[in-house]
């Protein structure tokens, strides 16, 4: 569950960080069987049972579905599904959660995946690192130029790996990974700041209102956050089991995406309200910078991130509950 939540959080950051889209989601499609083969080269968000992407080029691609096939080139990709096949090149990073994954295309950046089984085939060249939880096969003819960071199962290497195999329990893993990717992760401070600032501009008293409710109901707010974090995905899984419940499950997981992504910016706003009498541009930038560093610390970073998610998510759910009572 922890890995799933982390992956969903990563997807949500990208969904709301579109900078050149016509709207906050870019091109959006949802349905039982979705085929995207237009000539648009913008951002793309899709949810469906079977999804085929065959356009010329996409910037950011975010897809949730059962069976996903991507034949077009993309700049950056975030996928969650049962069976996933990548036949189109990815210029930057590839982030995936799946049961079965097949990569037959070049990837310019890193590949991060939580899978049951993954195959990097003959036509694939991974220019960055691979970080995997699950079984991995590097087929003959495939090339990985970076390191492979694996969990318990040692990858099967038939192709060429120019970097090293590093087990995540090795003493140098946490420090090495965090130091290697720290510059990349620090870019997320701008995502966090922009989103927090937008929320602040829309409703300037939101942070102080939520802070007062949290200080008066700490246990309840955090419990609400934990309940939302666990129960909504459980409900989605139950809905996906039935054919009639699948559309509702898709809508619920999209709603969950939105809640999860808004959680940390709202928590950031609450923290800024706690430590500053008056919130402004520079103070939000400072808290965004500090939070970004804290959640990327080795060992304790995920605990800090979990607290922020529970704080923000619990605050949102508490607000919904109050509106329903009214």
Phi, psi and omega in degrees: 000321180298316181296320180297316181295320178297318180295317179297321178298320179297319177298318185295323178302317181290321181303316185266003180258010177300129183252337186241012180282158177289331174220182188295337181258357187066218175279127185239134178220141179216141180170178179293305176237118185243126175238123178246110181223030180280181182260002179296143181240033180263201179283157186217128175234125185224141171224127181186171179286309176239127185231131175234124178248117184221037177274179182291310183200145176230147176282272174260137180238124178233119185224136170236127182187176180277311181233117186238129175233126179241119180251347183264164176284149180218157176277312181212140190228136175228119186227144172221120183190182180271305179240123184230134178230127181250108177250357180249145183293149178240122184287323183246240187262150178240120184237123191218141166235123186200166170278309179233132182229137179228118180248118180229050184200159178286145176235123184283334182245222182266157174242119178241124185214143170244107189219168169271312177219134178227141179234125170259110192272184187301326184275005187259138172231114180262111184279340179254208179268162170243129173239120189226141165245107183137189181272138182226133174239121172263104187290162177300131182097342177280152182229131173240114185276339180259198178275162172243118179257115185241164184267264182259323185272120179293128180299148175268118186250110173250336179267210186247125176241113184278336179269207183247159171265120184236119177281140186292346177272355177298148184299326184273358186296306186300311182294318182297314181294315183291322178289322180295318186259006181301313178302319179295316183293330181294340176296337180293345177298326181288323175300311182298316181296314183299314181294318179296320182293322177297314178299318180298317181292325180291323180211096189294334182269002185300314183299317182288324177297314181291326178297315180297319179293322180293316181297330180273341184219054185303308184297318182294317180298313181292324177295317176302318179296317180294319179298316179294322181297323185264316189286325180296312175300323178297319178295322179297316180299316179296321179291325181291339180293327183258147179294316181293330182276350185299312179301320178295321178297320179296314179297320180294321180289328175293320176297321178296320176304313183296315179299315183296320182287324179289343186300308185289318174302320179292321175298321177299318180294321178297316180294320177298321179293330181289320188259351180230133178292325180232127182266133175217185184306307185292324181290322176293323176296320179295312180295324178296319180294315181295314180298319180299319178294316183297318184284352176255008177291143175298147173071307186259350184301319182291331176291319178295317179297319180298317179298317180296319178296315179297320180295309182291315180295317178297324178294319179295313181297320178299321178295318177299316181297321179294321179293323178295321179296323180289000000 
